[in-house]
Amino acid sequence: MPRYYFNLYQGKQLISEDDAGYDCPSDEAAREFARMSHGFVALDPIFSSPSGSYHFVVLNEDRQSIFTMPISQRLSSEAALSGVPLL
């Protein structure tokens, strides 16, 4: 099963490098994992700055970037308050 890495950035600055990675059966499964993680990260008060511009850069097992997922604290908070699933 392929391994994917989920690095967290604020703008161009690397905040957290995922050294362990996660096994996902496909790129789409990795995208779903990032969406789920997006919700947990976005609800963290540390990431509540409106000018934070946080995002995940997801790498495949060859450490090549396959997609970027922005993290919007406002949208995730609204979804949590309205009962809308974060996935």
C-alpha positions in Angstrom: 0.0 0.0 0.0 1.4 3.4 -0.9 2.6 5.8 1.8 1.7 9.5 1.8 3.1 12.3 3.8 1.1 15.3 5.0 3.2 18.4 5.6 1.7 21.4 7.2 2.6 24.9 6.0 1.8 28.5 6.9 2.2 30.4 3.7 5.6 29.2 2.4 6.9 28.2 5.8 7.0 24.5 6.8 5.3 24.2 10.2 5.3 20.4 10.6 6.9 17.8 8.4 5.3 14.4 8.4 8.2 12.0 8.7 6.1 8.9 9.4 3.5 9.2 6.7 0.3 7.2 6.4 -0.6 4.2 4.2 -3.5 5.0 1.9 -4.8 2.7 -0.9 -4.9 5.5 -3.5 -4.4 9.3 -4.1 -8.2 9.7 -3.5 -7.9 8.0 -0.1 -5.0 10.3 0.7 -7.2 13.3 -0.3 -10.0 12.0 2.1 -7.4 11.6 4.9 -6.3 15.2 4.3 -9.9 16.4 4.4 -10.4 14.7 7.7 -7.2 16.0 9.1 -8.1 19.5 7.8 -11.0 19.6 10.1 -9.0 18.6 13.2 -6.3 21.1 12.4 -8.7 24.0 11.5 -10.5 23.7 14.8 -7.3 24.0 16.8 -7.2 27.5 18.4 -3.5 27.8 17.4 -4.6 27.9 13.7 -7.4 30.4 14.3 -5.6 33.4 12.8 -7.6 34.7 9.8 -4.3 35.6 8.1 -2.7 32.2 8.8 -3.1 30.7 5.3 -2.3 27.2 6.5 -2.4 24.3 4.1 -1.3 20.7 3.7 1.1 19.7 1.0 0.6 16.0 0.4 3.5 14.0 -1.0 3.5 10.5 -2.4 5.9 7.8 -1.3 8.5 9.2 -3.7 8.2 12.5 -1.8 6.7 14.2 -4.8 3.9 16.7 -4.2 0.6 15.4 -5.5 -1.8 18.1 -4.2 -2.3 21.0 -1.7 -5.2 21.4 0.6 -6.0 24.8 2.1 -7.1 24.9 5.7 -9.9 27.3 6.4 -10.6 27.7 10.2 -13.7 29.8 9.5 -15.3 27.2 7.2 -14.5 24.3 9.4 -15.9 26.1 12.5 -19.1 26.9 10.7 -19.5 23.3 9.6 -18.8 22.0 13.1 -21.4 24.4 14.5 -24.0 23.5 11.9 -23.5 19.8 12.3 -22.2 19.4 8.7 -19.6 16.7 8.5 -16.0 18.0 7.8 -15.2 15.3 5.2 
